[in-house]
Amino acid sequence: MPYRIPEAVRENKHKEIEEMLQQGVIEQSDSPWASPVVLLPKRDAPVVQAENVTEFVGDNVTLQCMYSVNGGTSPMCWGRGSCPRSKCTNAIIWTDGEKITWYKSERYQVLGNITQGNLSLSISGVTRNDTGTYCCRVEIPGFFNDIKEETHLNIQERPSLPAKHVTVSVADNVTLSCKYSVTGGTTTMCWGRGSCPSSKCDNEIITTDGQKVTWNKCERYQLLGDIVQGDVSLTISGVTPSDAGTYCCRVETPGWFNDIKEEKHLEIKQSPPKPQHVIESGGNVTLPCKYTVSGGTATMCWGRGSCPPLLSFSKCNNEIIWTDGQKVTWNKSDRYQLLGDIAQGDVSLTISGITPSDAGTYCCRVEIPGFNNDVKEERHLNIQEQTKDKGHDCNA
């Protein structure tokens, strides 16, 4: 009486018979005699001891797995959880021995040479949810011959960096740096005043959707870097003492406690006193201003009042004279002249026939190509009334 083959191993029996037929170990027969097939399973192949890998949120991770292809390539899978008796639990990627045939997400890739047995798994932009055990299973023909390797991945929240101190002067423009990797895609982010809270930003001043700025509290706050490449550095124009304090850059990464947080501490110091020029009423005065022309000449202007911030609509407040880098193109009055060698960078302002109304601050602004490169100099003009010589008092 022939033995019945258990259902659990019937598929393996047919597979083994087919392989032995192909290898010529056995051949087809129509003999009336037959012997029962008895399956004797080999001891299960041991699982290679789990390797522990620790990385930080946002990093790209590679979990190693390799096998010898001397006997030919084999299909394989990666799965979440410990290696089961067959296949992969919670499969995340499959190959046919030559190429990837399926993956659960583009975050999972086998970037090594698959045909040479390099099946290492790359995971981009890891989050805390990626923590756990991973199984690499290479399907080797025969009972219980599969190669199994387990790796335990531990993802930790990246520690907050100590607040970086940035010091600038009143009326300067400042950029607080903040960047992140966009390998796993762009994401929303915010800047806020104060230390980084457990979520979002306190006292928000600007937000993005990962592609563009979606809101800012005022035009003084801008993100001028390449947002889609992860540069979300904050630029503040025309800083004042009230801008001093801590700023939080928060990049919202999916998953619990995965956000990237950076703090910057901004210190504002008072600008040095403006150079004073004292002249008597009725005289002529020259307010010096020069720049290097090694990179070529540049347009420039003089205006009344302090130099406006970078993002204002005007270059000089209350303009009084302009040049194109070679010659004066406009002046408000013939009293305002540039008598130096403009083409050599001498754009000093000469004012003739000084009156008390000329007293105040003057701004010289040279427009240098690039962001925040303009040369700005301020001069303060103080006008004194002429003193009259009374001579000798004959009646004294």
C-alpha positions as CSV (number, residue, x, y, z in Angstrom):
1,M,0.0,0.0,0.0
2,P,1.7,3.3,-1.0
3,Y,2.2,5.9,1.6
4,R,0.2,9.1,1.3
5,I,2.3,12.2,1.1
6,P,1.4,14.9,3.6
7,E,-0.2,17.9,2.1
8,A,2.4,20.2,3.8
9,V,5.3,18.7,1.8
10,R,3.6,17.6,-1.4
11,E,4.7,20.7,-3.3
12,N,8.3,20.2,-2.2
13,K,8.2,16.5,-3.3
14,H,7.1,17.5,-6.8
15,K,9.8,20.2,-6.9
16,E,12.6,17.7,-5.9
17,I,11.4,15.1,-8.4
18,E,11.4,17.7,-11.2
19,E,14.9,18.8,-10.3
20,M,16.2,15.2,-10.3
21,L,14.6,14.5,-13.6
22,Q,16.3,17.7,-15.1
23,Q,19.6,16.6,-13.6
24,G,19.3,13.1,-15.0
25,V,19.5,11.5,-11.6
26,I,16.2,9.7,-12.2
27,E,14.1,9.0,-15.4
28,Q,10.5,8.3,-16.3
29,S,9.4,4.6,-15.9
30,D,6.2,2.6,-16.7
31,S,7.3,-0.4,-14.6
32,P,4.4,-2.1,-12.6
33,W,6.8,-2.0,-9.6
34,A,7.1,1.0,-7.4
35,S,8.6,2.0,-4.1
36,P,7.0,4.6,-1.7
37,V,8.7,8.0,-1.4
38,V,9.8,8.8,2.1
39,L,10.8,12.4,2.7
40,L,13.5,12.9,5.3
41,P,13.8,16.6,6.0
42,K,17.2,18.0,6.8
43,R,17.8,20.1,9.8
44,D,16.6,23.6,9.2
45,A,19.4,26.0,8.1
46,P,20.4,28.2,11.0
47,V,19.6,31.9,10.9
48,V,22.7,34.1,10.9
49,Q,22.8,36.0,14.2
50,A,21.0,39.3,14.0
51,E,23.3,42.3,13.4
52,N,22.4,45.5,15.3
53,V,22.5,48.7,13.3
54,T,21.8,52.1,14.8
55,E,21.1,55.2,12.8
56,F,19.4,58.6,13.2
57,V,16.1,59.8,11.8
58,G,16.4,61.1,8.3
59,D,19.5,59.1,7.4
60,N,19.9,56.6,4.6
61,V,20.6,53.0,5.8
62,T,22.1,49.9,4.2
63,L,21.5,46.5,5.7
64,Q,24.1,44.0,4.5
65,C,23.2,40.6,2.9
66,M,25.3,38.6,0.4
67,Y,25.6,35.0,-0.9
68,S,27.8,33.0,-3.2
69,V,26.5,32.7,-6.8
70,N,28.9,29.8,-7.7
71,G,25.8,27.6,-7.9
72,G,23.8,30.2,-9.8
73,T,21.7,33.1,-8.8
74,S,18.5,32.6,-6.7
75,P,15.3,34.5,-6.0
76,M,15.2,36.3,-2.6
77,C,13.2,38.6,-0.5
78,W,13.5,41.0,2.4
79,G,10.8,41.2,5.0
80,R,9.9,42.9,8.3
81,G,10.2,40.6,11.3
82,S,12.2,37.5,12.1
83,C,12.8,35.0,9.3
84,P,9.9,32.4,9.1
85,R,10.3,28.8,7.9
86,S,9.6,29.9,4.4
87,K,9.4,33.1,2.3
88,C,9.3,36.4,4.1
89,T,6.9,37.8,6.6
90,N,5.6,41.3,5.6
91,A,7.7,41.3,2.4
92,I,9.1,44.7,1.4
93,I,11.2,43.7,-1.7
94,W,11.6,40.7,-4.1
95,T,14.2,39.8,-6.7
96,D,14.4,37.0,-9.2
97,G,18.2,36.7,-8.9
98,E,18.7,39.1,-11.7
99,K,16.7,42.2,-10.9
100,I,14.1,43.6,-8.5
101,T,10.6,42.3,-9.4
102,W,8.6,44.1,-6.7
103,Y,9.0,46.5,-3.8
104,K,6.5,47.9,-1.3
105,S,7.9,51.4,-1.6
106,E,10.6,53.3,-3.5
107,R,12.3,53.8,-0.2
108,Y,13.4,50.2,-0.4
109,Q,16.1,49.4,-3.0
110,V,18.7,46.8,-3.6
111,L,21.5,48.9,-5.1
112,G,24.3,46.4,-5.2
113,N,25.1,43.9,-8.0
114,I,22.3,41.4,-7.6
115,T,23.8,39.0,-10.2
116,Q,27.0,38.9,-8.0
117,G,25.0,38.0,-4.9
118,N,24.9,41.5,-3.3
119,L,21.4,41.8,-2.0
120,S,22.0,44.5,0.6
121,L,18.9,46.5,1.4
122,S,19.0,50.3,1.2
123,I,16.3,52.3,3.0
124,S,16.1,56.1,2.4
125,G,15.0,58.7,4.8
126,V,14.5,56.4,7.8
127,T,12.0,57.2,10.5
128,R,11.3,55.8,14.0
129,N,8.7,53.5,12.4
130,D,11.5,51.7,10.5
131,T,12.9,50.3,13.8
132,G,12.7,46.5,14.1
133,T,14.0,43.3,12.7
134,Y,14.6,42.7,9.0
135,C,15.0,39.2,7.3
136,C,17.0,38.6,4.2
137,R,16.1,35.2,2.7
138,V,17.8,33.7,-0.3
139,E,15.9,30.7,-1.7
140,I,18.4,27.9,-2.3
141,P,17.0,24.7,-4.0
142,G,16.4,21.8,-1.7
143,F,14.7,21.2,1.6
144,F,15.6,23.8,4.2
145,N,18.6,25.1,2.3
146,D,17.6,28.8,2.3
147,I,20.1,31.3,3.5
148,K,18.6,33.5,6.2
149,E,20.1,36.6,7.8
150,E,18.5,38.9,10.3
151,T,19.4,42.5,11.0
152,H,17.9,44.6,13.8
153,L,17.6,48.3,13.0
154,N,17.3,50.8,15.7
155,I,16.4,54.4,14.7
156,Q,17.0,57.1,17.2
157,E,15.9,60.7,17.2
158,R,18.8,62.9,16.1
159,P,19.9,64.9,19.2
160,S,19.2,68.6,19.0
161,L,22.3,70.5,18.3
162,P,23.3,73.2,20.8
163,A,21.9,76.5,19.7
164,K,24.4,78.2,17.3
165,H,25.1,81.8,18.2
166,V,25.0,84.4,15.5
167,T,26.0,88.0,16.1
168,V,25.2,90.9,13.8
169,S,24.8,94.6,14.0
170,V,21.6,96.7,14.0
171,A,20.3,97.2,10.4
172,D,22.3,94.3,9.0
173,N,20.8,91.4,7.1
174,V,21.3,87.9,8.6
175,T,20.9,84.3,7.4
176,L,20.2,81.6,10.0
177,S,21.2,78.3,8.3
178,C,19.0,75.2,8.2
179,K,19.2,72.3,5.7
180,Y,17.9,68.7,5.5
181,S,18.3,65.8,3.1
182,V,15.5,65.5,0.5
183,T,16.4,61.9,-0.5
184,G,13.2,60.7,1.0
185,G,11.2,63.7,-0.5
186,T,10.5,67.2,0.5
187,T,8.4,68.0,3.5
188,T,6.7,70.9,5.3
189,M,8.7,73.0,7.8
190,C,8.5,76.1,9.9
191,W,10.6,78.8,11.7
192,G,9.5,80.2,15.0
193,R,10.6,82.4,17.8
194,G,11.8,80.6,20.9
195,S,13.1,77.1,21.6
196,C,11.7,74.2,19.6
197,P,8.6,72.8,21.3
198,S,7.4,69.2,21.3
199,S,5.6,69.8,18.0
200,K,5.3,72.6,15.3
201,C,6.8,76.0,16.1
202,D,6.0,78.5,18.8
203,N,5.4,82.1,17.5
204,E,5.6,81.1,13.9
205,I,7.2,83.6,11.5
206,I,7.4,81.5,8.2
207,T,6.1,78.2,6.9
208,T,6.7,76.1,3.7
209,D,5.0,73.1,2.0
210,G,8.3,71.7,0.9
211,Q,8.1,73.5,-2.4
212,K,7.6,77.2,-1.6
213,V,6.9,79.6,1.2
214,T,3.2,79.4,2.1
215,W,3.1,82.1,4.8
216,N,5.3,84.6,6.4
217,K,4.6,87.0,9.2
218,C,6.2,89.9,7.3
219,E,8.4,90.5,4.3
220,R,11.5,90.8,6.5
221,Y,11.4,87.0,6.8
222,Q,12.4,85.1,3.7
223,L,13.7,81.7,2.6
224,L,16.0,82.6,-0.3
225,G,17.8,79.2,-0.6
226,D,16.6,76.3,-2.9
227,I,13.7,75.0,-0.8
228,V,13.2,71.9,-3.0
229,Q,16.8,70.9,-2.4
230,G,16.3,71.2,1.4
231,D,17.8,74.6,2.0
232,V,15.4,76.3,4.3
233,S,17.8,78.9,5.8
234,L,16.0,82.0,7.2
235,T,17.0,85.4,6.1
236,I,16.0,88.4,8.2
237,S,16.5,91.9,6.7
238,G,17.2,95.1,8.6
239,V,17.6,93.5,12.0
240,T,16.7,95.5,15.1
241,P,17.4,94.9,18.8
242,S,13.9,93.3,19.1
243,D,15.0,90.5,16.7
244,A,17.5,89.2,19.3
245,G,16.7,85.8,20.8
246,T,16.3,82.1,19.9
247,Y,14.9,80.8,16.6
248,C,13.7,77.3,15.9
249,C,13.9,75.6,12.5
250,R,11.6,72.5,12.4
251,V,11.4,70.1,9.5
252,E,8.3,67.9,9.9
253,T,9.4,64.3,9.2
254,P,6.5,61.6,9.2
255,G,6.3,59.4,12.3
256,W,6.6,59.9,16.0
257,F,9.5,62.1,17.2
258,N,11.1,62.1,13.7
259,D,11.2,65.9,13.2
260,I,14.5,67.6,12.5
261,K,15.0,70.5,14.9
262,E,17.7,73.1,15.0
263,E,18.0,76.2,17.2
264,K,19.8,79.4,16.5
265,H,20.5,82.2,19.0
266,L,20.7,85.7,17.4
267,E,22.5,88.4,19.2
268,I,22.1,92.0,18.0
269,K,24.9,94.5,18.7
270,Q,24.6,98.3,18.2
271,S,26.2,99.6,15.0
272,P,29.4,101.6,15.5
273,P,28.8,105.3,15.5
274,K,28.4,106.8,12.0
275,P,31.4,108.9,10.9
276,Q,30.8,112.5,11.8
277,H,31.5,115.3,9.3
278,V,31.3,118.8,10.8
279,I,31.3,121.7,8.4
280,E,30.3,125.4,8.7
281,S,27.3,126.6,6.8
282,G,28.1,128.0,3.3
283,G,31.1,125.7,2.7
284,N,31.6,122.6,0.6
285,V,32.0,119.1,2.0
286,T,33.0,115.7,0.5
287,L,31.6,112.5,2.1
288,P,34.0,109.7,1.2
289,C,32.9,106.4,-0.3
290,K,35.1,104.0,-2.3
291,Y,34.9,100.3,-3.5
292,T,37.2,98.0,-5.3
293,V,36.6,97.6,-9.0
294,S,38.7,94.4,-9.5
295,G,35.4,92.6,-10.3
296,G,34.2,95.4,-12.5
297,T,32.4,98.7,-11.9
298,A,28.9,98.8,-10.5
299,T,25.9,101.1,-10.4
300,M,25.5,103.0,-7.1
301,C,23.4,105.7,-5.5
302,W,23.6,108.3,-2.7
303,G,20.5,109.0,-0.6
304,R,19.3,111.0,2.4
305,G,18.7,108.9,5.6
306,S,20.0,105.4,6.7
307,C,20.6,102.7,4.1
308,P,17.3,100.8,3.6
309,P,17.2,97.0,4.3
310,L,17.9,94.5,1.5
311,L,14.3,93.6,0.7
312,S,13.0,97.1,0.5
313,F,11.7,98.5,-2.8
314,S,14.3,101.2,-3.0
315,K,18.1,101.1,-3.0
316,C,18.5,104.5,-1.5
317,N,16.0,106.5,0.5
318,N,15.4,110.1,-0.8
319,E,17.9,109.6,-3.7
320,I,20.1,112.5,-4.6
321,I,22.5,111.1,-7.2
322,W,23.0,107.9,-9.4
323,T,25.9,106.5,-11.5
324,D,26.1,103.6,-14.0
325,G,29.6,102.7,-12.9
326,Q,31.2,105.0,-15.4
327,K,29.5,108.4,-15.1
328,V,26.7,110.3,-13.2
329,T,23.4,109.4,-14.8
330,W,21.1,111.6,-12.6
331,N,21.4,114.1,-9.7
332,K,18.7,115.9,-7.8
333,S,20.6,119.2,-7.9
334,D,23.9,120.5,-9.3
335,R,25.0,120.9,-5.7
336,Y,25.5,117.1,-5.6
337,Q,28.5,115.9,-7.6
338,L,30.9,112.9,-7.8
339,L,34.2,114.5,-8.5
340,G,36.5,111.5,-7.9
341,D,37.4,108.8,-10.5
342,I,34.1,106.9,-10.8
343,A,35.6,104.2,-13.0
344,Q,38.3,103.5,-10.3
345,G,35.6,103.1,-7.6
346,D,35.8,106.6,-6.1
347,V,32.2,107.6,-5.6
348,S,32.7,110.2,-2.9
349,L,29.9,112.8,-2.7
350,T,30.7,116.5,-2.9
351,I,28.0,118.9,-1.7
352,S,28.5,122.6,-2.4
353,G,27.0,125.6,-0.6
354,I,26.1,123.8,2.6
355,T,23.0,125.0,4.5
356,P,21.6,123.8,7.9
357,S,19.0,121.7,6.0
358,D,21.8,119.5,4.7
359,A,22.5,118.2,8.2
360,G,21.7,114.5,8.7
361,T,22.6,111.0,7.6
362,Y,23.7,110.1,4.0
363,C,23.8,106.5,2.5
364,C,26.3,105.4,-0.1
365,R,25.1,102.1,-1.7
366,V,27.1,100.2,-4.4
367,E,25.1,97.5,-6.0
368,I,27.3,94.3,-6.1
369,P,25.8,91.3,-8.0
370,G,24.6,88.5,-5.7
371,F,22.5,88.2,-2.6
372,N,23.4,90.6,0.3
373,N,26.6,91.7,-1.4
374,D,25.9,95.5,-1.7
375,V,28.5,97.8,-0.2
376,K,26.7,100.2,2.2
377,E,28.3,103.1,4.0
378,E,26.6,105.8,6.1
379,R,27.9,109.3,6.8
380,H,26.5,111.8,9.3
381,L,26.8,115.5,8.4
382,N,26.7,118.1,11.2
383,I,26.3,121.8,10.1
384,Q,27.5,124.6,12.3
385,E,26.5,128.2,11.9
386,Q,29.3,130.5,10.8
387,T,30.9,132.5,13.7
388,K,31.1,136.3,13.2
389,D,34.2,138.2,14.1
390,K,33.0,141.1,16.2
391,G,36.4,143.0,16.2
392,H,37.3,145.3,19.0
393,D,34.6,147.3,20.9
394,C,35.9,150.9,20.7
395,N,33.6,151.9,23.6
396,A,35.0,149.3,25.8
